[in-house]
Amino acid sequence: MVAVLALAAGVVLGVLVEPTVPIWLLPYLPIAVVAALDAVFGGVRARLDGIFDDRQFVVSFISNVLVAALIVYLGDQLGVGSLLSIGVVVVFGVRIFGNLAAIRRHLFRA
């Protein structure tokens, strides 16, 4: 219940404050969102499987975002940032859809 209230408070605060993203952070934001979504769907899957661990979720969430941002940063330094960004999105996208399939199978037994 606390997590739902915190999520609602964060959404309301974001709508009211309307934060701006610095220009230098723009290439990393979509990648960080996709990496965070992977951790969230992985957490939901683990919860439904009965193996959820909050510490593991937090570490997964933070490490996914940091590793994805590091890969995009290294790609920018090498001059292939957009190619590595696509690769990161594909990898996390596959993981997200895999977790969604497992959640669907668990919820609908199909």
C-alpha positions as CSV (number, residue, x, y, z in Angstrom):
1,M,0.0,0.0,0.0
2,V,2.9,2.4,0.8
3,A,4.3,1.8,-2.7
4,V,1.0,2.7,-4.4
5,L,0.7,5.8,-2.3
6,A,4.3,6.8,-3.1
7,L,3.7,6.2,-6.8
8,A,0.5,8.3,-6.7
9,A,2.3,11.1,-4.9
10,G,5.2,11.0,-7.4
11,V,2.9,11.3,-10.3
12,V,0.9,14.2,-8.8
13,L,4.2,15.9,-7.9
14,G,5.6,15.4,-11.4
15,V,2.4,16.9,-13.0
16,L,2.3,19.9,-10.7
17,V,6.0,20.7,-10.8
18,E,6.6,19.9,-14.5
19,P,10.3,19.2,-14.2
20,T,12.6,19.9,-17.2
21,V,15.3,17.5,-18.3
22,P,18.8,19.0,-19.0
23,I,19.9,18.7,-22.6
24,W,22.9,16.6,-21.7
25,L,20.7,14.0,-20.0
26,L,18.2,13.6,-22.9
27,P,20.0,10.7,-24.6
28,Y,20.0,8.7,-21.4
29,L,16.5,9.2,-20.2
30,P,14.6,6.8,-22.6
31,I,17.2,4.1,-21.9
32,A,16.9,4.6,-18.2
33,V,13.1,4.4,-18.4
34,V,13.3,1.1,-20.4
35,A,15.8,-0.3,-18.0
36,A,13.7,0.7,-15.0
37,L,10.6,-0.9,-16.6
38,D,12.5,-4.1,-17.0
39,A,13.2,-4.2,-13.3
40,V,9.6,-3.3,-12.5
41,F,8.2,-6.1,-14.6
42,G,10.8,-8.5,-13.3
43,G,9.7,-7.6,-9.8
44,V,6.0,-8.1,-10.6
45,R,6.9,-11.5,-12.1
46,A,8.9,-12.5,-9.0
47,R,6.1,-11.4,-6.8
48,L,3.6,-13.6,-8.6
49,D,6.1,-16.5,-8.5
50,G,6.4,-16.0,-4.7
51,I,10.2,-15.2,-4.8
52,F,10.2,-11.4,-4.6
53,D,13.0,-9.9,-2.5
54,D,12.9,-6.2,-2.0
55,R,16.7,-5.8,-1.7
56,Q,17.2,-7.7,-4.9
57,F,14.6,-5.5,-6.6
58,V,16.3,-2.3,-5.6
59,V,19.7,-3.5,-6.6
60,S,18.3,-4.7,-10.0
61,F,16.5,-1.4,-10.5
62,I,19.6,0.7,-9.8
63,S,22.0,-1.6,-11.6
64,N,19.8,-1.8,-14.7
65,V,19.6,1.9,-15.0
66,L,23.3,2.5,-14.3
67,V,24.5,-0.2,-16.7
68,A,22.2,1.0,-19.5
69,A,23.4,4.6,-19.0
70,L,27.0,3.5,-19.0
71,I,26.6,1.5,-22.2
72,V,25.0,4.6,-23.9
73,Y,27.7,6.8,-22.5
74,L,30.4,4.5,-23.9
75,G,28.7,4.5,-27.2
76,D,28.6,8.3,-27.3
77,Q,32.3,8.3,-26.5
78,L,33.0,5.9,-29.3
79,G,30.7,7.7,-31.8
80,V,28.1,4.9,-32.0
81,G,25.8,6.0,-29.3
82,S,22.6,5.6,-31.3
83,L,23.6,2.1,-32.3
84,L,24.3,1.0,-28.7
85,S,21.1,2.7,-27.6
86,I,19.1,0.6,-30.0
87,G,20.9,-2.5,-28.7
88,V,20.0,-1.6,-25.1
89,V,16.4,-1.0,-26.0
90,V,16.2,-4.3,-27.9
91,V,17.7,-6.3,-25.0
92,F,15.5,-4.7,-22.3
93,G,12.5,-4.9,-24.6
94,V,13.0,-8.7,-25.1
95,R,13.3,-9.1,-21.3
96,I,10.2,-6.9,-20.7
97,F,8.1,-9.0,-23.1
98,G,9.4,-12.2,-21.6
99,N,8.4,-11.0,-18.1
100,L,5.0,-9.9,-19.5
101,A,4.5,-13.3,-21.0
102,A,5.3,-15.0,-17.7
103,I,2.9,-12.6,-15.9
104,R,0.2,-13.3,-18.4
105,R,0.7,-17.1,-18.0
106,H,0.5,-16.8,-14.3
107,L,-2.6,-14.6,-14.2
108,F,-4.6,-16.2,-17.0
109,R,-3.2,-19.7,-16.9
110,A,-2.6,-19.4,-20.6
